[in-house]
Amino acid sequence: MQDIHYGLILIAAFVATASPGPATLAIAGTAMSSGRPHGIATAFGVLTGSFLWSFSGAFGMAAVMYANVWLFEILRYLGAAYLLFLAFKSFKSVVRPKPITLEQMTSNSLQMSYLRGLGIHLTNPKVILFFGALYSMGVPSGVAVQGLLTIIFMIGLQSMCLFLGYALLFSHETFRRLYFRMSRVFDSLFTLFFGVAGVKMLLNKITP
């Protein structure tokens, strides 16, 4: 049996997780606009989605997804619709800017922030493709269940550090003050990023 190259697997997962995308943007935006608790809740929602896809990829769900392309299509449309919805919400904040105050918090509950992060990650087909490729090509065949669980745990631990790091960093008072002073600029950027990501996901068919 071939050895598992944990270092290479973690490097690949780090690059995919740390790079800017819908999940990291949502964590950063929520942490800045709504504070640390909501940023952390969003981060845990993203982390839950990451664990689910990692577990599914390790134990064969990726093969099922590959064999049923229509599942990818459903997720693609759901993910695109949700990203466009987030872009619309950011655009509303640009048109109707909120009062500039650090005490202001959104009315959404922590549960809603958690579900927001979870929804973003569960409806992103690229996450499925990443974990499917990681476990099918990056992990030797015949690996025992213990080895797969170790990989899932290590990737999950690394992802937790990254996602919580984003939440803690962007909820810092300096970042929050910057956000509220330049809220329309940030909301414009979020509108652009979420809108482009949604349109790109909608128009570009992803082939497993």
N, C-alpha and C positions, 0 to 999 in steps of 0.2 A: 504494500500500500504506500502511495506517495505521501510525503509530508505536506502538511498544510502551511502555506506561506502566509502566516498571520500578518506580517509586516506589510506585504504588498496589498493584501486585502484591506487593511486599515487605511493605507495611503489612498487607495482608490475610493473607499467610502468617505474619507475626509474631504477629498477634492469635490466629490459629488454633493456632500452635505454642506460644506462651508461656502461654496460658490453662491453668488446672489441668485435668487429664484423666488417664486411666489411664496414659499414657506418662510424663508428668511426675511423677505420684505414684510410679510404679515406680522412676524414676531417683532421686528424693529418698529414698524409703524404703530402697533398696538402698545408696545412698551413706552414709546415716546408720547403718544396721545392720551393713553388711559392709565399709565402708571405701571409700576413693577408687578403687582399681583396679576393684572390682566395680561401683561407680557409673558409672565411665567406660565399662566394658564394656557395661553396660546402655544407656547413652546411645548408644554406637555401634550397638548392635542396633536401637534405635529409629530412628537416623539412616539405617541401611541400609533399613529398611522405608519410611521417608519417601522416599528416593531411588527405590526401586522403584515406589512408587505415583505419584510425580511423573513419572518417565519414562513409565510406562504411561498416565497421563493426557494427557501431551503428545503421545503417538504413537498415540492411538486406543483404548487399552484401556478407557477410560471408556465409550466408545460401545458396546463389546462387553458391558460389564457392564450398561449400561442396557437393552440388548436381551435380556438373559438375567437376569431378576429372581431366578431360583433361585440364581444365584451369590451374590447379596447375602444370600439367606436362609441359605445354607451358612455364609458368613462371619459372619453375625449370630449363629447358634447357636454356632459355634466361639468367637467372641469372648466371648459371654456365659458360656459354660462355663469359659473360661480365667479371666475376671475373678472368677467365683464360686469357682474353685479358689484364687486368690490371697486372696480374702476368708476362705476356710476356713483357709489357712495362717496368716494374721494372727490369726484367732480362736484357733487352737491356741497361739499365742504369748501370748495374753491369759490363757488357762486355765492354761498351763504357762509362766510367765515365765522368761526366761533369766537366768543370773547377771549381775549388773550389773558389767561389766568392760570397759574400753576395748580390752583385748587380744583380746577374743573376736571371732572371725571365723566366718562360716558355712562349712560344708564344701563348698558348691557351688564349682565351678571357674569361672574367668573365662569359659570357653566357655558354661557354662550361664547365666551372667548375660547374656551377649551374646544367646543364643537367647531368653531370657526377654523382653528388650526387643524383639527382632525379632518374636516371636510376638504380643506385645501390639499392635504397630503393623500387622502384616499382617492381623490378624483384626478390625480396627475398620472397619466399613463407612463410618463418617462421614469417615474419612480419604480413602477413595476418592471419596466425594461431594464433598469439598472440592476435591480436585485436578481432578476431572472438571468441576466448575463453574468453577474457576479458569482452566483452559485452554480451555474451550468458550465462556465468557462474558467472561473477563478478557483474553484474548489475541486480537488481530484475526485474522480468517481470512486465509489465504495467507501466514502468517509462514514464513520460510525455516527450514530445519533448524538453521542456525547460531543463529538467534534463539531457537528452542525450547531448544537446548542451553545457551544463555546464561542463560535463565530457570531451567532446572533447576539449573545450577551456582550461581547467585546465591541461590536459595531453599535449596539444600543447604548453602551456606556459612553463611547466616544461621541455619539450623536447627542446624548443628553448634555454632555459638557458644552458642546458647541451651541445647541439651541438655548440652553439656559444662559450661556455666556452672552449671546445676542440680547436676550431679554434683560439681563442685569446691566449690560453696557449701555443699551439705548434707553433704559429707564433712569439712568444717572441724571442728577439734577442739571448738570451742564447740558446734556443732550435735550432734556425736557425744556429747559429755558430757550435753547436754540430753536426747538420745534415750535414752541408757542410764539416766538418772535417772528418766525418765518413759516407759519402754518400754511399759508396759501401756496408758498413755493413747494413745501414738502407734499401737500395734498395734490398739487399739479403733477409732481414727479410720480406719486403713487398712481394717479389717474393714467399717466402715460405708460408706466411699467405694467400695471395690471391689464390695461387695455391692449397693449401690444402683445403681452403674453396670452391673453384670451383669444385675440384674433388669430395669432399664430397657431395656437392649439386647435382652433376651429378650422382653419384653412389647410394646415399641413397634416395630411393623413399619416399616422404613425404605423409603420408596418413592422410587426414583430419579427 
